[in-house]
Every structure is written in C-alpha cells, then in structure tokens.
Amino acid sequence: MRKLRGLAPQLTLLPSLILVAVTVYGFIAVTMVLSLTKSRMLPRFDRWEGFDNYARVWNHPRWEVAMENFAIFGILYIGGTLFIGLLLAIFLDQKIRAEGALRTIYLYPMALSFIVTGVAWQWIMTPDLGLERAFQIWGWDSFEFDWITQSEMAIYCVVIAGVWQASGFVMALFLAALRGINPEILAAAKMDGASGPSMYWHVIVPALRPAFLTAIVVQGHLAIKSYDLVVALTGGGPGFSTELPSTFMYEFTFSRNEMAVGASSAVMMLVLVMILIVPYLYSELRDGDR
Amino acid sequence: MAQLNIDRVSKSFGKTEVLKEVSIGIEEGEFLVLVGPSGCGKSTLLNMIAGLLDPSSGEIRLDDARIDDQEPKDRNIAMVFQSYALYPSMTVEKNMAFPLRMAGVSKADQKAKVNEVATLLQIEHLLNRKPAALSGGQRQRVAMGRALVRDPKLFLFDEPLSNLDAKLRVDMRTEIKLLHQRLGKTIVYVTHDQVEAMTMASRIAVMEGGLVQQLGTPAEIYDRPANMFVATFMGSPAMNLLPAIAGADGKTIMVGDQTLPLSPIAAAPAKGQTVKLGLRPEWFNLTGEGSAIVARVELIEPTGPDVYVSLRINGERVMARLPAGTEIDAGTERTFHVTLDKAPIFDADTGAALYA
C-alpha cells in the first residue's frame, strides 16, 4: 500500500507522459525515418533513399523562396510584434482612462483563428475589393495598395496580418511585466536622475527581460509553424512567392505525393527552430536564476 | 538655522489626512530617525523630502532653498530603499555608477568615484556581479554605495534593515552608524523598530496619527516621554501604565491601597485626580532599592540576560525586568521595590505627561 502511494505521482503522470512520448517524440522519430525512405503517396519503410531527400529539398527553388520568406517573415513578425506590443504596453501603462476596454480591444485579434485573420486581410488587401478600392471611391484616384498581387511584396502582406493578430498578445505580456516592476526601483531611478525616455531605456525595458524571453519563444514558434495564415491570405501565391517552410511541407507531403521530401522539410523546420531558439533559451536561462 | 526644514507640511490622499502640519528642523550632520507604527505617516514624510510625493501644503527647505517644488533628481538627495531597489539587469558597478551616468559625469570620473565608494564599503570584489548574485547584506551595501557616489547633501533611509535577518540587522545597524560618524552626512532614517531608533539616532521624531508626538534625543524620548503613546512605544518591554490617584499632600500617589512617593520630575496633580503612573520594567528590583510595592507573580519568561516577570498589581498586568538567575516563583505574592525618580505621570484623559 505504501509502495503504491509512493508510485502515485508517477502513475498520475504516466498517461500524459505516454501521450507526449508517442504523439510528439514518437512522430518526430517517424518523420525522421520517413525522410530517409522513398515514400511517395503513402509511407513505406522498405525502400531507402538516404539523405538524397534533404539534397532535393535544399536544391528546390521553392524551398529557397520558402527560406527567404521565412527569414523576412520571422524577423519582421517577431520584431514587429515585440516593438508594437511594447509600445502599446508602455502607452497603456500611462494611467490612461478606459485602459480595460482598450486592453481588450488590442487583445481581441488573438481570439481569432489565423484563418479568419487571413481571409479578412485578404479582403482588405485585395486591390479591387479592399483598401485600394475604398480610397479610390472616396476620391483618392491615384491610391495604390496592391502588394498582395506582387510577388516581391506579397510576403509583407502576410507580415502585416500576422503582426496585427499577435501584437495585442505581446502587449498583454509586456503590460503584465510592466506592472510587476518593483515601484521602488522606479522611485530610485527617478532620484538617480532618470526620466522619461532614459528611464524606459535604462531601467524599465531591461527589467522586462523575462517578458522578452517569453514573447520571443512564443512568437518564434508561431512564426515557424504559421501555415493557416498564408493559406488563407495568399494561398502561397502569387505563384509560390509567399511559400513558407510549412506550406512547402504540406504541398510536397499531401499534394505532390512526395512524402519523403515533405518529411525532410519538416525535419529541417525542427532543426531551424532548434538553431534559432535553443541558443537563445540557453543564454537566457543559464543566468536566469539570478 | 537648520539644514533641512520641514515647515508645516501636510499630506492628504483624498479625504484621508496622512500628515497634519508636521514641522521638523534637522541640523547639518544630524542622524534623525522617524519612528512610529505603520500608517503613522513616516514613510510619506520621507517620500516628500525625496520628491516622490508632493506635499498638500507646507514647505520643505534644504540649505534655505525651497525644494518641495523641485524634481527629485535636482534636490541633491539620495535614498536607500527597503527593497534596496537595485537595477537587476546591471552589474554592481553599473548600479553604483548610474546616478553619475545620468548626471553626465565622464566615464573615468564615474569609475574613480565608484571605486572609492566600493573601497569604503568593502564591496570592491562584488563590482562585476549582478544584484541577484548577492546576499541581502551585500545588496544593502550596494544600495548605500549607489547613494554615496552622488555625494548628496542629505541621505534618506526607508526601513533599510527590515529585510535582513536579526543578526545581520544588528551588524548593519552598527555599520550605518559608523559610516555616519565617519562621513558626517545628514541622515533622515525611517524605521518602525524602536531599538534601531534608540541606537542610531542623534535625534528621534516619534510619529503617530500623522503628527510628531515628540522630537528629541534618545535620552529625552526615553526619560521624559511627552505622552503615553511615546512612553509605551519606546522601550521593550513597554512601559507599564498603572491607574493611580493623587494623594492629598501632593507628594504621594495611590495605586489601589498602596501609597508610593511622587517622582521629583512629576508635577503635583490635584488631590484625588486620576492619573496614570508610568513604570519602566527595569525599575523593578528585589534588592530593596526604591519604594516597596506588593505584586502577585503570574508568569516568568527567562530571555537569557534577563528574566521578564509578569505581575498583577491592583488587578493590572505589569511587566518587570529582573536580572537573570533571580529566584522567583510564579503564583506567589511578593514585595518588589521600584525606583521612582524618573517615573512620569500622565493625564488619564489626554495622555499628556505631567512634568514639574
């Protein structure tokens, strides 16, 4: 009986441990194996291709576009949400009226699914339907906003929609962190001669470091797995100009019957996340228990 | 002319009046302690001197210049906070240099000054650490260091020792007092701990209910408390207050059916007037010194150096402090002696002390 009680914590955790082991790590392993096979439409584990699938991924022009887009999207999306989120949080923290209402409004986009965001922004940004048409009807005849139809600019439309969706969430993170700063530190900084911008730059923003960590990790993984937003907004187009690693993976795995190539690209995505986030996590958490 | 003049300063938050026309003059080089229970307005007063709060009315002057309308940074005042308020992202060195950096002092001068102060406080070896890697006592020193580098006219301390453990608190108390002796800077120090106030202050302002109840040297506060609040707040265990009735001759006082002589410092109350007699626990003895008083022994609490004895005199509970090793049994009736030459009497209604 006592032995059983000692095991109780392990037993309670067991189901979720098994679930995580199978559905997360198990399938990661399966995907890795798949990427080494000659699987086409259905997985098969009897014919081996080796690492040629990876070479195929890296030599594919669409993957090249996907990587380039991922760099643009990742940097602008994370940077943009952090910047706008921080700015909103700082403005909301100025003891303004109706803060609660504004906070809710800014946070609302997060409640939408990326599909909804994508469709809504597609309407807004389609030239003969949204913004461009509205401005032209209102009399600004020369107004042009047709990025979504241009191969070089369409990815920035994805950035705009993504930033719009997630900035409020980052704002909430930063706002909570701002409220958590020891007021005595702010008083001390005031007496030490910091005021306005120097106060924010030297004292407040550095104190938000843990919130930056959270925001970057959350936004980073959203960036790499963002799929639905692109699908709804541009469908990867025009052409494949807004291809992201995730759309590449889906396309090859499920549309082109190149499952092994798709699996290889999925593994590459995992590696990308590792490369981007692990060193950052390591450096932050190593002296994190300060 | 005092260096720091707090002149009829009041502060209200909404309808709550936290400070009521407080006036205190502080001489250069003085160590003034503001002491009182929580909510007495002592921290509010300190924050107003610092510039973190604006007075509702009244003036604060430093070296004859009005400062209550100046920005905190322009007042040439440094403050040490209860939580130390170190900047967590900066090293100790950067923390200490921060006020200089904000004032636009050159890098070389910053470094020289920080090193000088770090040597003074013996924290040179900590300069490259971050606050999180420091112990409570070390953080305390860094916070003082950050205040010292600016060479301010006035230092403010807001309960700086209350986050330290008991032993360290005593050490840091000594250290702050030594530092004051060495540097001779004017200090205003807020605490709720009357022992800190007694040991460190050159003068104490005992505050309660938004008023300064008494302002004086530790000896004045302890030996001639202005009223019952000061008498019971300062000293541990607290002064005992016994209801008593003035005798007919103006020289004696009756506690129940026991007659005691009136202390020479006390004013003679009118015959039959009800007063409170103040008796400090340490005035009691079994060695026959002073006047005899019969009491019932209720409880004995040895503390090591002393024995606290809980007594009943005329139904009132009274605490006496006797030397360790005193032979005494609970539950017995005994004759104690008590020295009364400093015993104050208080007006039973107003609480004010009645001195001759």
Contacts between the chains, C-beta under 8 A, distances in Angstrom:
chain1	res1	chain2	res2	distance
A	182	B	83	5.8
A	182	B	85	6.4
A	184	B	81	4.3
A	184	B	82	6.9
A	184	B	83	4.9
A	184	B	85	4.0
A	185	B	83	7.9
A	185	B	85	4.6
A	185	B	86	7.7
A	185	B	87	6.5
A	185	B	88	7.9
A	187	B	47	7.9
A	187	B	50	7.6
A	187	B	52	5.1
A	187	B	79	7.6
A	187	B	81	6.9
A	187	B	85	6.8
A	188	B	79	7.0
A	188	B	81	5.9
A	188	B	85	3.9
A	188	B	87	7.9
A	188	B	146	7.8
A	189	B	87	7.4
A	189	B	98	7.8
A	190	B	51	7.8
A	190	B	52	6.7
A	190	B	72	5.0
A	190	B	73	7.0
A	191	B	50	6.1
A	191	B	51	7.3
A	191	B	52	7.5
A	191	B	72	4.6
A	191	B	73	6.4
A	191	B	77	7.0
A	191	B	78	6.7
A	191	B	79	5.4
A	191	B	99	7.8
A	192	B	73	7.0
A	192	B	98	5.3
A	192	B	99	4.0
A	192	B	102	5.5
A	192	B	146	7.4
A	192	B	150	7.9
A	193	B	73	3.9
A	193	B	99	5.9
A	193	B	102	3.4
A	193	B	103	5.6
A	194	B	73	7.9
A	194	B	98	7.7
A	194	B	102	5.4
A	195	B	71	7.5
A	195	B	73	7.1
A	198	B	102	6.7
A	202	B	87	7.7
A	202	B	98	7.3
A	202	B	102	8.0
A	203	B	87	5.9
A	206	B	87	7.1
A	206	B	88	7.7
A	206	B	89	3.5
A	206	B	90	7.4
A	207	B	87	7.5
A	207	B	88	6.3
A	207	B	89	6.5
A	209	B	89	6.3
A	287	B	130	7.5
A	289	B	132	7.7
A	290	B	88	7.4
A	290	B	130	5.4
A	290	B	131	7.9
A	290	B	132	3.2
A	290	B	133	6.1
